Each structure stands twice: as structure tokens, then as C-alpha cells.
Amino acid sequence: MRDDDVLGAAIRWLNDPLVWQGPGGVLARTVEHLGMAGAAVLLAAAVALPLGVWLGHQGRGGAWLIPLTNTSLALPTLALLMIFASSGLGFGNRPTIIALAVFAAPPILANAWTAVREVDRSVREAARGMGMSSARSLARVELPLALPLVAAGLRTAAVQVVASVSLAAFVGGGGLGRFLVDGFGTRRYGQVLAAAVLIALLCVLVEAVLALGQRLLTPVPLRTGRGAVARS
């Protein structure tokens, strides 16, 4: 099939009202896609955020945290999916959520650790000098200052997970990746191209929404300077 034929087929597929409707339509698959991504990020954050904040506050974990994060980037997500799917969890959405939570945890952990660890030491000492306990200093002083970088870690992990949820279809799961797998299986390459465009647009939309959320959650004095470079 020529490139222009694939493009034309993709446009026709996107303009077909039936493609968007029903339990297997684009809208339902998008909701399912975002649901899996949200569950994976929440599961990862529930473990990684408290651990990263505590380690950063205590000044521990630096020797193994960065190597762990770098190693996680080399893990093939599809291989993780297959391992979890064949380890008793079964095929479908459940192993996808668990595998993507494992994938998302290291960047969230590393950013939380770095964010709290980089709070100015003089600020910590000033809080202690005012009679604040260690826990109160963390909650009232360190965490608000660390928020931009913590949010950046969540934002990065979320966008990566939204893109990776597409692999769920390879282990019998749902989401927009279902259109990719079905399209390849039936040699409908226009559908494959259209699904890839939808997934890319969804990632861009999630990135934009989370960037706005990060800005709104960041205290006004921190929206420039450190807050501006937190994402980079």
C-alpha cells in the first residue's frame, strides 16, 4: 500500500462515526487508556513519593537511587509486561498496570528525593531555629519548596506511562493500543496510522494539562527561577 493510500485510509477511519462509538470505540478506549495510566501512576506514586521524600529529608539513598533510576530506563517495558502476564497475574489490564507502575516509580522516587534534598540548608536550619520538629519542618517548609520538582517527576512519569499503555494490547489488554494490534493483524495500516496519531495527541494533551496543573500548584514566588527549571 502506498503512503498516500495509508494516509487517506487513516483520514477515512478517523472520520467514520462508527469508529468513535460503542464499548470498543475510540472514546471508550481512550477512557480505558487513561484509566490504566492513572491507576499505574497512582500506584507508583503511593510507594515512590513517601519513600523519596523521606530519603531526601534524611539525606540517605543517594548511592543507589540514581543507578536504580538509570537502570530502570534500560528495562524493556514490553518484556516487563510479558513477565507479569505469565507470572500468575493473567493477561489483560492488571499486569499492564503493575508493570507500568514499576516503570513509573523510579523517576517519581528520584525527583522526590532530589527535590527535598536540594532544599537550602539554611532554610532547614531556620525552621529548626523557630522550634519546628523535623516532621513539621518537612511538611511546612521543605515540601512546599520541593513541590515544583516533585510535580515534574510525576508529570514525566505520567506522560511516559500514557505512551506505554499502548503496549497493553500485546498482552490482551485494552486502551488505544488495541487499534494498533488489530490494525496490524488485519493489515489495515490506515487504522494503525490513525491510532498512532491519537496516542501521540493524547500524550501531548496529558503533558499540557499536567504542565498547567504543575504551574497552578507551584507557589507564585517559585514560578520563576527554580520552578522554571524544575521540568528540565
C-alpha positions as CSV (number, residue, x, y, z in Angstrom):
1,M,0.0,0.0,0.0
2,R,1.3,3.4,-1.0
3,D,2.0,6.1,1.6
4,D,-0.8,8.3,0.3
5,D,-3.2,5.3,0.4
6,V,-2.3,4.8,4.1
7,L,-2.8,8.4,4.9
8,G,-6.2,8.5,3.1
9,A,-7.3,5.4,4.9
10,A,-6.3,6.9,8.2
11,I,-8.3,10.0,7.5
12,R,-11.4,8.0,6.4
13,W,-11.0,5.8,9.6
14,L,-11.0,8.9,11.8
15,N,-14.0,10.4,10.0
16,D,-16.1,7.2,10.4
17,P,-18.6,7.9,13.2
18,L,-18.9,4.2,14.0
19,V,-15.2,4.1,15.0
20,W,-15.9,6.5,17.8
21,Q,-19.0,4.9,19.3
22,G,-19.7,1.8,21.3
23,P,-17.7,-0.1,24.0
24,G,-14.9,-0.7,21.6
25,G,-14.9,2.7,20.0
26,V,-12.2,5.4,20.3
27,L,-13.9,7.3,23.1
28,A,-14.4,4.2,25.3
29,R,-10.8,3.0,24.5
30,T,-9.5,6.5,25.4
31,V,-11.2,6.4,28.8
32,E,-9.9,2.9,29.4
33,H,-6.4,4.0,28.3
34,L,-6.4,7.0,30.7
35,G,-7.8,4.8,33.5
36,M,-5.0,2.3,33.2
37,A,-2.4,5.1,33.1
38,G,-3.9,6.9,36.1
39,A,-4.0,3.7,38.1
40,A,-0.4,2.9,37.3
41,V,0.9,6.4,38.2
42,L,-1.2,6.4,41.4
43,L,0.2,3.0,42.4
44,A,3.7,4.1,41.7
45,A,3.3,7.5,43.5
46,A,1.8,5.8,46.6
47,V,5.1,3.9,47.1
48,A,7.7,6.2,45.5
49,L,6.6,9.6,46.8
50,P,6.7,8.9,50.5
51,L,9.9,6.9,50.2
52,G,11.6,9.6,48.1
53,V,10.5,12.4,50.4
54,W,11.7,10.5,53.5
55,L,15.0,9.6,52.0
56,G,15.6,13.1,50.8
57,H,14.7,14.5,54.2
58,Q,17.1,12.1,55.9
59,G,19.8,12.6,53.3
60,R,20.0,8.9,52.5
61,G,19.8,6.7,49.4
62,G,21.9,8.7,47.0
63,A,24.4,5.9,46.5
64,W,21.8,3.5,45.0
65,L,18.9,5.8,43.9
66,I,20.4,7.3,40.8
67,P,21.9,4.0,39.5
68,L,18.4,2.4,40.1
69,T,16.7,5.2,38.1
70,N,19.2,4.8,35.2
71,T,18.9,1.1,35.2
72,S,15.1,1.3,35.0
73,L,15.3,3.3,31.8
74,A,17.0,0.3,30.2
75,L,14.2,-2.1,31.1
76,P,12.1,-3.0,28.1
77,T,8.5,-2.3,29.1
78,L,7.1,-5.0,26.8
79,A,9.3,-7.6,28.5
80,L,8.1,-6.5,31.9
81,L,4.5,-6.8,30.7
82,M,5.1,-10.4,29.4
83,I,6.8,-11.4,32.7
84,F,3.9,-10.1,34.8
85,A,1.3,-11.5,32.5
86,S,2.9,-15.0,32.6
87,S,3.6,-14.9,36.4
88,G,0.1,-15.7,37.5
89,L,-1.5,-12.3,37.1
90,G,-3.0,-13.4,33.8
91,F,-3.4,-11.4,30.6
92,G,-5.3,-8.1,30.3
93,N,-5.2,-4.8,32.1
94,R,-4.0,-5.9,35.5
95,P,-0.4,-6.9,34.5
96,T,-0.2,-3.7,32.4
97,I,-1.0,-1.5,35.4
98,I,1.5,-3.3,37.7
99,A,4.3,-3.3,35.1
100,L,3.8,0.4,34.3
101,A,3.7,1.2,38.0
102,V,7.2,-0.4,38.3
103,F,8.2,1.6,35.2
104,A,6.9,4.9,36.6
105,A,8.2,4.5,40.2
106,P,12.0,5.3,39.7
107,P,11.6,8.8,38.1
108,I,9.0,9.7,40.7
109,L,11.3,8.4,43.5
110,A,14.4,10.2,42.1
111,N,12.6,13.5,41.6
112,A,11.1,13.5,45.1
113,W,14.5,12.6,46.7
114,T,16.3,15.3,44.7
115,A,13.6,17.9,45.4
116,V,13.7,17.5,49.1
117,R,17.4,17.0,49.3
118,E,18.1,20.3,47.4
119,V,16.1,22.5,49.8
120,D,18.5,25.1,51.0
121,R,20.2,24.0,54.2
122,S,19.8,27.5,55.8
123,V,16.1,27.2,55.3
124,R,16.1,23.9,57.2
125,E,18.2,25.4,60.0
126,A,15.9,28.4,60.2
127,A,12.9,26.2,60.6
128,R,14.6,24.2,63.4
129,G,15.6,27.5,65.0
130,M,11.9,28.5,65.1
131,G,11.3,25.4,67.2
132,M,9.8,23.2,64.4
133,S,10.1,19.5,64.8
134,S,11.7,17.5,61.9
135,A,8.3,16.3,60.7
136,R,6.8,19.8,60.9
137,S,9.8,21.3,59.1
138,L,9.3,18.7,56.3
139,A,5.6,19.4,56.0
140,R,5.5,23.2,56.3
141,V,8.8,24.2,54.8
142,E,10.6,21.6,52.8
143,L,7.7,20.1,50.8
144,P,6.3,23.4,49.6
145,L,9.8,24.4,48.3
146,A,10.3,20.9,46.8
147,L,6.8,20.9,45.1
148,P,7.9,22.1,41.6
149,L,10.5,19.3,41.1
150,V,8.2,16.7,42.7
151,A,5.4,17.7,40.3
152,A,7.9,17.5,37.4
153,G,8.7,13.9,38.3
154,L,5.0,13.0,38.4
155,R,4.5,14.8,35.1
156,T,7.3,13.0,33.3
157,A,6.2,9.6,34.6
158,A,2.6,10.2,33.7
159,V,3.4,11.1,30.1
160,Q,5.7,8.1,29.7
161,V,3.0,5.8,31.1
162,V,0.3,7.2,28.8
163,A,2.5,6.4,25.8
164,S,3.4,2.9,27.2
165,V,-0.1,1.9,27.9
166,S,-0.4,1.2,24.2
167,L,1.6,-2.0,24.8
168,A,-1.3,-3.4,26.9
169,A,-2.9,-4.8,23.8
170,F,0.0,-7.1,23.3
171,V,-1.0,-9.0,26.5
172,G,-4.7,-8.9,25.8
173,G,-5.4,-5.6,27.4
174,G,-7.4,-2.6,26.2
175,G,-6.7,1.1,25.5
176,L,-5.9,2.7,22.3
177,G,-3.2,0.2,21.6
178,R,-6.0,-2.2,20.7
179,F,-6.4,-0.4,17.4
180,L,-2.7,-0.8,16.6
181,V,-2.7,-4.5,17.2
182,D,-5.9,-5.1,15.4
183,G,-4.8,-2.9,12.5
184,F,-1.6,-4.8,12.1
185,G,-3.5,-8.1,12.4
186,T,-5.9,-7.3,9.6
187,R,-3.4,-5.3,7.5
188,R,-5.4,-2.1,7.9
189,Y,-2.4,0.2,8.0
190,G,-4.6,3.3,7.8
191,Q,-6.1,2.3,11.2
192,V,-2.6,1.8,12.6
193,L,-1.5,5.3,11.5
194,A,-4.7,6.8,12.8
195,A,-4.3,5.1,16.2
196,A,-0.7,6.2,16.4
197,V,-1.8,9.8,15.8
198,L,-4.5,9.5,18.5
199,I,-2.0,8.2,21.0
200,A,0.5,10.9,20.2
201,L,-2.1,13.6,20.6
202,L,-3.3,12.1,23.9
203,C,0.3,12.3,25.2
204,V,0.6,15.9,24.1
205,L,-2.8,16.7,25.8
206,V,-1.8,15.0,29.0
207,E,1.5,16.9,29.0
208,A,-0.3,20.2,28.5
209,V,-2.8,19.5,31.3
210,L,-0.2,18.4,33.8
211,A,2.1,21.4,32.9
212,L,-0.8,23.7,33.7
213,G,-1.6,21.8,36.9
214,Q,2.1,21.9,37.9
215,R,2.1,25.7,37.4
216,L,-1.1,26.2,39.4
217,L,0.2,24.1,42.3
218,T,3.6,25.9,42.4
219,P,3.7,28.8,44.8
220,V,3.9,32.1,42.9
221,P,7.4,33.0,44.1
222,L,8.7,29.7,42.8
223,R,7.2,30.0,39.3
224,T,10.4,31.6,38.1
225,G,13.9,30.6,39.0
226,R,13.9,27.1,40.4
227,G,10.3,26.4,39.4
228,A,11.0,27.3,35.8
229,V,13.9,24.8,35.5
230,A,12.3,22.0,37.5
231,R,10.9,20.4,34.4
232,S,14.3,20.3,32.6
